[in-house]
Amino acid sequence: MVDWTGGAISDNNSALDVKQVDLSVVHYLSGPIRVVDSDGVPAKPGDLLVVEILNLGPLPGDEWGFTAIFDRENGGGFLTDHFPGAAKAIWYFEGIYAYSPHIPGVRFPGLTHPGIIGTSPSMELLKIWNEREGDLVESGLHSLKLCEVLHTRPLANLPTSKGCLLGKIKEGTPEWERISREAARTIPGRENGGNCDIKNLSRGSKVYLPVFVEGANLSTGDMHFSQGDGEVAFCGAIEMSGFLELKCDIIRDGMKKYLTPMGPTPLHVNPIFEIGPVEPRFSEWLVFEGISVDESGRQHFLDASVAYKRAILNAIDYISRFGYSKEQVYLLLSCCPCEGRISGIVDSPNAVATLAIPLAIFDQDIRPKPGNVPTGARIVKTPSLPQCSYDGNLPTTKNPSATQ
């Protein structure tokens, strides 16, 4: 399968393709796949679809990928108010390892996985999605204080006819127009699974997906060679084309047996994920903490998003002392096998989030030591990272105490 942009990003030293990418078309997926049991009976609403990942990897002969920062006016990202301009890093694969000429001095094993795997919604569930996400777009900017700290826009990606792909249905027909105005975008994860970006869903993993329509209509894609927890740059894993081998089973009436609705209808459920035995082994980590206080010093109440943002900013500022630009570190933390945690969520007023970075991915020791920050031949000299200027008018958030 192709990468999630359909091959729009090239293996070169320009970030112009990232800045200008048409995000109305994505994601490119394989599916929908109608699932039946050994007797030819299709999965039915209320069943659980068990999807086991048997094998996966990059396409032979296409062993490269990319990590990118979207322009703030076209996609943005978790830290788009700090990094508003488009940038990208190209990665090359050596077996299970990845390295980048744009972020030298790091090399790490990838935990390859599909970012998206999910079933199709019923019309009832689709209506629930569109109503709640439409309400968020309409009133969220005025009602949610978090919008003053997290600047990804729009708040939700509502159905649109632009870039809509509807299989064999002819564009411009009344049926095409109707469906394009209600078909859900694949950008967020939802009750059906979808774009959950769980980095540990590699070989041997199983996903237990609720079935909402006959046949389940399974889709998958958005292949990642490696990803950090949160995929914070948004285009933030090592995105690649790849192959995926799956095995499907059906648990009849599994939704009622195993899933408890957390909402007003029986449709308000979530998948269950069983992590496989394959993952990189690291023994030494440097862990950065964040609390529910934003860059202006304002206190928030048990807000894990603000805390995680601060943990990432702390890590970026620290690692940039070792010869990297902050854009390089932002990209690196989005795609290397770092571990994000909500370490505390009960001690008012601060949630505590942490980001753990494996020390072995660097070719230098980045731990604090007595004396000054090291300098010398082993310290990275910042190379040229493909970047574009930010041409918009939105203000950039600055930490007055950060290093330059």
N, C-alpha and C positions, 0 to 999 in steps of 0.2 A: 504494500500500500504506500501511497505517496505521503509526504509529510503533511501536517495539518493545513498548510497554506496552499497545497497543490503545486509545490515547486516554485513559488513566487520569490523565494529568497535564494540568492546565488552564492556559490563558493568564490568570493572575491574580496577585495579590500575596500568596498564601498558600502555605506549604510543607507544609501538612497532608496534601495529596494524596501528596507524596513520602514523608512519614513513614509513612503508612498503606498504601502501594501493596502489592498482593498480588503478590509476586514468584514465586509458585508457577506462575502462568499463563504467564509470558514464556518465550521470545520469540514474538511474533506474526510469522509468516513467510508468504511466498508460495511455494507448492509443496506436496508434491513434484511436480516436472515430469519426466515420462518423455521421454527424449531418444532420437531415432532419427536415422539418416543419411538421405541423399536417396533411398535405395532402401527406406526404411521398416524397416531392420534396427536394432534397439535397441542402445545401448551395452551392452557386456558386461563382466563382471568381468575386470580386467587391462588394460582400455583406459584411455586418458587422455581426459578431457573438457576440451575447450578452450572456455572461456567468455570472450567478448570483450564489454566494456562499451561500447555504442554511444552511449548517451545516458542522462542521469539528472538529477534535480532535485527541488525541492519541488513538491507538488501546487499547480497554479494556484488562487489564492484562499485558500491555506492557508500563506502565506509567513511562518511563525514556527516557532521551536523552543525547546527548553529544555535547560539543563544543571543537574544536581542533585547534591547530597551526600546519600546515604542515611543514615538513622539507623543507629547502630552495631548495634542489635538487629535490624535489618531490611535487610540488604544490606551495609552498611559501605562500605569503599573502601580504597585503598592507604594513606591517612593517617587511617584511622578512629579510631586511638588519640589523634590530635591534634584531630580534628574529628568528634566523636561525634554531633552533632545534625544533623537534616535541614535542608537549605537548597536554594534553587533560584534560577536566573536565567533570565528570559525573553529571547529574542533575536528581533529582527525583521530581515528580509532586504530589502535594496535591491539588486536585481540579484545580482551576485556577492559583495556585502558584507553583513556582519552587524554589528549594534550592539545594545546592551542598556541599557535605562534602569536596570537594577540594577547594572551595572558601567560607569559613565559614563567618558568619556575614552578609550575604545578603539573601534576600528573596523578590521575586517580582511576580506580576501577568503577565502571558503570553498573548500575542496577537497572537493567533495561525493563521497560514496562509500557503498557498502553495508558495514555492519559485519560482516554474516554472508553468506557464500556457500559452499555445500558440497554434497557428495553424501551419500547415505545409507550407513550401515555395513552390512556383512553380519552375520549372527548371530554368526559367529566373532569379528569385530572388536568387536561390541557386548559380548560376554562379556569380552573383554580389558579394555575400558574399565571395565565395572562392577566387575571384580575388583580392578584396580589402584587405582581411586578409592575403593572400599570399604576396601581396606587402608590407604589414606592417612587416611581419616576415623577408622578404628579405632585406629591407632597413631601417627599423625603428631604429635599434640600432645605425646606423651611422648618421641618419638625425634628430632624435628627442632628444633634450636636456633633456626632461623630463625623459628619460631612465637613466640619471645619478642620478636621485633622487628616482624614483620608480623602484624597482628591481624585481618585479614579472616576471618570465620567464617560458615559452616562451611568446612572445608578443601576440601571438594568437595561438589557438589550431586548427591546420588544420586537414582535414580529414585523417583518418588512418585506416588501416585494423585491427590493434591490438585492441582487445576488442570490435570490432564492432558487434552489435546485429541487425540482419535484419529479424526478424520474421521467416517466413516459407521459406525464400530463403536459399538454402543449401550452407553452407560454402564451399569454394573452387571451386564453379562453375564460369564460365565466368561472369554470371550476378552478382554474389556476389562480385567478384573482382572489377567489374566496379563500382557498387554502393558504395562499401566501400571506394573507392578512391575519391568520390565526396560528400558523405553524410556529412552534417554539424554536428560538435560537439554541444552539448547542453549547453556548459559552459557559453557563454555570452547571454545577452538579445539582440534581434535584432528587425527588422521591424515586425516580427510575434508575438511579446511579448516574450515568452520564459523565460529565467532565470533572471527576473527583480528584484527579492528579495525585493518586496515592502511590508514592514512589516504591513501596515495597511489594507491589503486585507484579511479581516477576515469575520465573519458572516455579511450578508447583503450587502457585496460589489458586484459591477458589473464590468466586464471587457468587453470592446468593441473592439474586435479583428478583424483585416482585414482578409478576406478570399482570399486565393491565388489559391486554388485547389478545385475541386468539393468535397463536403462533409466536407470541412474545415480541417478534420483530426486533431481534438483537442487532445492535450496531456497535462498531468499535473503530479505533484509530488513534490519531495524535500520538504517534510512537516517540518515546523518549529513550535515549541512551542512558541518561543520568538526570537526576533532579534533586535539588535540595528541598527540605520541607517548606511548603508555602509557595514554591515557584514564584518568588516575590517580584521578579522583573516582568511577570505576566507572560511574555514570550520567553520564559525563563528556564525551561529545561534545556538539555541538548536535544533539539528537535531534529528528527531524522525520518527518512523513508525506511520501511522495514517490513518484516514478515511476522505473522502471528498464527500459531496453531492452537486451536481450542477444542475442548471436549465438552459437550453439553448433556446434562441430565435434568429430569423434571421431578420435583417433589409435589405431588398432587395435594391441593388445598394447603400448601405450605405457608402461605401468608397468614392464614388464621392460626396455624399451629405454632409459628415461630416469630411472627412480627406483631408487635403491639402498636397500634396507631397512636401517634403523638400529635393529635389535632382533632378537628371537629368531624372528620369523615374517616371511613376505613381506608381511604387512599393515602392518608398522611402517615406513610411508613418510610423506612429507609433500608437500603440493602445491608447485608452483613458480609464482611470480607475476612477471608482466612489467608493469612500471610504464609507464603512458602518458605522453605528452609534455606534459600539461596540469598546471601547478602554479603557485602564486603565486611571484612573483619578489621577493626581498628582498636587499639588499646589506649591511645593517648588523645585527649581532646582538650581544646581551649573553649571555655563556656562563657558566653556573654549574656548578661542579665538586662532585662528591661522592666520598668514598672509603669503604672497607669498615669504617667505625667508626660505631657507633650513638649515639643521643642520650645514653646513659649513659657514653660514652667507651670502651666495650668494643670490642676489636679482633676482627674477623671475617676469615676467610681467603678472599680473592679473591671476595667475595660481591657480585655486581653489583646484586642487589636492594637490599641495604643502602646501597650507593653511590648508586643512583638515588634512593632515598628521601631521602638526605642532600642531594643536588643540588636536589631539589624544595623541601625545607625551606629551604635557603639562598636559593633564588629567592623563595619566599613571604615570608620575613622581609625581604629586601631591598626588594622592590616595595611592600610594605606601608608603607614609609617615605614613599611619595609620595601619601598620602591615601586608600589603600584598606584595607579590613579584610582580615585574613588569609583569611577565608572567600571573599571576592571574588577574591583572587589564586589560591587553590586551584581555584576554578571556572574562572577564566580560563586557567590553565596546562593544564587538562584539555581545553579545547576550542579554543584559538587554535592557529595553525599553527607551534607550537614544535617543535624537533627534538631528540630524545633519542638519545644515542650511548653505546655501551660503548667508551670511548676507550682503555682498557688492561685486559687480563685476564691478564697474564703476570708482572707484577712483584710478587712476594710481599712482604707479605701483602695488599696493597690492590688490588682492582679500582678502576678510575676510570671513573665515569659522568659525562656532561655533559648539561646541558639548555640549548639555545640558543634565545633569545627574540628575535624580530624587533623592532627598535626602532621601526619605522615604524607599528606598530599603536597606539602611544600618541600622544596629542595634546600630550605634553610630553616633554622630554629627560630620560630616567631614568639617564643615564650618571653615574658618579662624577665630581665636580669638586672643585677646591680650595675650601676654606671649608665652610660648613654645608650640610646638605641643603636644597634650595630650598623656600621657602614663598611664598605669594602667590596671586593670583587664578587662575592657571592650574592650581594644584594641586587635585586632586579633593577635594571634601568628601564623605565617606563617606555615601551615601544609604542608605535602608532596604532591606536585602536580606531577602527572605522567608525566615524561619528558624523552626525549632521548638526547644524545649528538649530536652535529652537527659535522659530519665527513668530510665535504667538505673543499675546500680551498678558497672559496670566502671571501673577507674581510667583517667584521662586522662594521656597522656604529656606532660610539660612539659620544654622546653629551658630550663634555668636561666639561660642566657646570651642568650636571644632577646630581641628588642624586644617591648614590650607591644602 
